[in-house]
Each structure stands twice: as C-alpha cells, then as structure tokens.
Amino acid sequence: MPIIEDEQRKIEYTLTTLSDVHFIKIYLDDLNGVQVTAPAAKPSNKVDDFLHKKTQWMNEKWQKLHHDLYETVEWETEQPVRITYLGRSYQVIMEAGSAVSFHFSKGKFYYTYLEQFTHQDKQRELERVKQEWLKEKAEEKFSTLHKWTILPEPDKLRLGYKDERTIYLNWRLIQRSKQKIATVIDDLIEERTY
C-alpha cells in the first residue's frame, strides 16, 4: 500500500487508476482507510503531490467523522475532567507531586503532575500519558475480544484491517464499548465497507 507521511501520522491509501476518470478523488472508508481514484494517465508523483496537499483535510475529516476517538481532555469546563475507556467515561483525579504518574483504580483515573508545570504543561502531559495508557490497554484487551488474533495498530486513518487470520485495529478503538469494537472486528472479518 502506498503511504503518505505528515507530522501527525503515516497515512496508507489504496490507489485505483481508471482511464475514464479525469480528476483525483479521495474517499475515507472507515474499514479500508483512504481510497484514492486517479486518472490512469496521471503520473504517480502528481498523485502524491496532490495527496500531500490534502493531508490536513484528510486528518480533519477523519477526526470529525470519529470525534469520539479524538476527544482531548477539557480543563476549562466546570465539569470534572473525564476520560473514556471501553465505552464508559471516568473521572480524573488530579494532584501535584514530585513525579508524573497516571493509573486507573476503582473506577477513576489518577493523574499526578509536577508542581512546576504550567496549566498548558499539565494538559499536554495528561494527553500524552492518557494516550500511552490507552495504547497499552488496547494491546492487552483487544486480544480478549475474539477468537481471531487481534492486534493494535498505529492510527492510520482507518478503524482497522484484516490480514489472513489477524485483525489489526486502530488503538483508539479502546475508547469504544466492547460491543462496538466487536462490530468493527466482525465487519473486518466479513470485509464489509461503510
């Protein structure tokens, strides 16, 4: 599969060339990722150049379609800070300390930040440790959801893909309920498209 790289991620895409098409089209398919149709006469470097210009649009469109997978921690609200894991939203208890730590216990997340952190540092570090924790949990939990081998993959603007007897899921899916994750797995096995 061809790949485009930007500062956020690698984007794999499927390229279909057709003689009766006169312009490049981009379609974001949940299960199969970025689908590109281009004129057969268009040189591949021109297609790549066009796609590089569209990476920001693809990222924004994907995140808008799957906003639940890209929620950032909101500090500026009167509501307690919450993080979603396996379809449920859990409160984050925050406190200053001598070392950064992040863990989940008894239905709550606990985040300790350095006392000298600015407000922006606290938020940035919480987002980083949250993503790290969710990636670890995706690796741990995905394998328990199906008899097939299920492995997490980096965020590549697709929910996952099937490779023989292995399913690779976007690690961000760990934020959805087990039932919704199982539906994505079944759709990948059956090779459905959205």
N, C-alpha and C positions, 0 to 999 in steps of 0.2 A: 504494500500500500504506500502511495506517495505521502510525504509528510511536509507540513509547513511548520516552522517554529517561530514563535514570537516570545516576548518577555514573560508571558504567563504560563505557556504550556506548548507541548507538541500537539499539533492537530493532524491526525491521519484522515485521509479522504479517499473516496473511490472516484476515479475518473472514468467517465464514459464519453467516447468521442463518436459523433454522428455526422454524416455528410449533409443531412437536411437541417442542421441547426446552424444559426448564423451568429449567435452570441453565447457567452458563457453564463450558465445558470448554476446557482448554489441552492441546495436544499438540505435542511438539517433534519435528519431522521433520527429519532430517539435511539433506536436499537443499532442502526448501521452507521451512525455518525454523519459526517459531512459527505454529501453526494454532489458531485460536480459533473455537469454535462457541458461539453465544449465542441465547437466545430472540428471536424476531422483535420481540416487544413490548418488549424491554429497551432503554431509551434508550442511545445511544452513549456519553454521558458516564458512565453507570453501568458500562458495559463497560470504559471507560478507567480508571475509578477502581479497579475490581477488578484489572485487569492491572497497574496501578502498585503495588498491594499485593503482587502476585506476582512482581515483577521479581527480587528476591533469590532466590526459589525457582527461577525460570527460569534465572538465571545459574548457580546452584549445580548444578542438574540437568544443564545443558548441559556444564559443565566436568567433571562426574562421568562423563558419557557419553563425553566426548572428553578424558580425562585426559592423554593423550599430547600434546595440543596446548597444554596449560596448565601443564606442569611448570615449576616455578620452580627456580632454581639452589639446590642444597643445599650449604650450607657446613659444617654441623655433623656431617658424617659423616667416617669415617676414609678413605673412598674419595676419589679426586681429583674435583674439580668437573668436570662434563661437560655439554655442550650437544648436542642432537640437531638434525641438519641433513640433509635428504634421506634420512631413514631410518637414518642412522648416528650413533652417539654419539662425540663428540670431546672430548678432554681440554682443559681451560682452564688455561693457564699464567698465573699472576698475579704481578704485582710492583708495588711502589710507584714513583712517578715524579713528575715536575713537571706532567704533563698527563694527562688521561684519554684513553685510546685503546683501540681494540678492532679486531682484524683476525684473519683466518684465513690460515694459511700452513703448507704441508707437513703437513697432517693434524692441526693443532692450532689452537685459538683462543688469542690472546694478549690479555690484559686488563691495562692499566696504570691504576692508580687513584692519586689524590692521597695523598701521605704523611699528611696531616692527617685523612683520612677515618676515621670510626669504623667499627667492624665492620658496623653497620647501613647506613651510608652506602655502603660498598663493595658490599654485597649489592644495595641498591636501585639503585645506578648500573650495576652489571653487568646487572641485569634490564632496565634502560632501554636500554642500548647494545646488548644482545643482541636485544631486540625491534626496535629501529631497523635493525640489520643484517639480521635475518630479513625484515623488510618490503622492504628494498632488494633482497635476493636473490629474494624472491617476484616482484617486478616484473621482474627480469632473467630468471629461469628459467622461469616459467610459460609465457611466450610460445614457448618452445622445445619444449614437450611435446606439441603437437598442431597440426594444420593450421588449426583454428579460431583465432580471436583469443581469447587467454586473458589476462585482466587480474586483478590482485589487488583485493580489496575489503576495507573495514574489517570487523572482527569483529562480525557482526550475529546471532549465534546460528543460523547456518546454514553449511553447508560451501560453498555457492555457489548461483548461479542462472544460467539461460540467458536471453539476450535476443537474439532473431533469430540472428545468426551470431557472437555473442560470449558467452563463458563468463566469469563473474566468480567467482573462488574466494576463500574466506576466506584471508587472507595466512598464517595459522598453519599451513595445509596444507604449507608448505615444509619443515616438520619431518618429514613422512612421506616414504616412499620414492617414487621416480618412478612405480613401478608402481601404488602405492595412489592417488597423485594422478591418474594416467591413468584409473583405475577411476572415481573421482569425476567426472572430465570426461565419460567415456562415459555414466555414469548420468544426468548432467545433460542431455546431448545427447538421450538416449533418453527423458528425462523420467520416469525411474524414481523410486519413493519407497522409503524404508526403513521 
